[in-house]
Structures are given as C-alpha cells and as structure tokens.
C-alpha cells in the first residue's frame, strides 16, 4: 500500500513537471509569434514610408527665406500654365487631364471651374468639340503674405462639327486670364504642387476673320 502511494506521489510530481514544460513551450511560441508579427508590421510600414515625403511643419517666413523670389516666380509660372492647360484643354467628354484640377484649384476657384465645365459640356459633346489652349506670357505679382497673382495671355484654338451642315468649324480666341495663388496647405498629400489657385477669371475674345 505504501509502495502504491509512493508511486502515485511520484506520478503526480512528474505530471506537474510535464505541465510546466508544456506551459513554458506555449509561452515560448507565443513570444515567437509576437516577434514575427511585429517584424512583419514594421517591414510593411518601412515599405510604405519609402514613397512618402518627409513633412515637417515650417513657418511661412522660413519658407520664404529659403526660396528666392525668382524661384517662387518660376514655380508659380509653371503652375499657372499647367492649371490653365488642365482647365481649358477639353474634348467632347470634358477636360483632357481633369484629374489635375482638384490638385491645382481649391475653394471658389474649383467651384467656378466645375460650373464652367458643366455649363459647356452639352455643347462640347453635341458638336464634338476639341479645344486647345496655348499660353503665351505670364506676369507674376508677389504679395507680402506669400501669395501671388498671375496675369496670363495666349490663345485658344477650337475645332467642332456643325450639327446641321456636318462641316468642320475652326475658331481662334484671344485668351486673358487672372489667377490668385496661395501656399498649398495639403503639401503632404499633394507633393507636386506647392501652390494652389483660389480664384480665377478668364476671358475669350474670338478672332474673327477679316
């Protein structure tokens, strides 16, 4: 009887050690799983971060000291040309590069562009109109607060089909456009355009044949 009790007690002790060993293995594998998961997550974040521009909030005066007026003028000149071409270059289905418009225009300017495109959409579609803007010179006027105004001149060429006679109609217009530019506050999301247009007004004067 005593021998049986000794055997049972030894068996209980061995079971306890086996249970502790299994528990240790369980926590060991759990720790390994956590390490693998953390490594995979950090690797994914590192890959995503490669395509992002490092963004540091800098006060406006510091930016203005880093960029010379000539450099700022070149940037705004480039963006004014790109904005007018994105806005005015159209086909029967609308602007040819309409995906740029929300990145170049904001606020009232974006609303005005959308309204103008929508207003002319039926005529462009029904007459199969194709329009191309050629920007000539741009005058950039800088303001003390870092904003700028641009005055652009050029021409707009338009080709359409008369829906009644079926003949091709070519038109030429003299272009005058005024745009207001401010710093792009969404530079972290839209890295390509350091300035955005907040107001636009343009006029097309048809060049009638003499």
Buried (B, 14 or more C-beta within 10 A) or exposed (E): EEEEEEEEEEEEEEEEEEEEEEEEEEEEEEEEEEEEEEEEEEEEEEEEEEEEEEEEEEEEEEEBEEBEEEEBBEBBBEBBBBBBBBBBBBBBEBBBEBEBBEBBBBEEBBEBBBEBBEEBBEEBEEBEBBBBBBBEEBEBEBEEEBBBBBBBEBBBEBBBBEEEEEEEEEBBBBBBBBBBBBBBEEBEEBEEBBBBBBBBEBEBEEEEEE
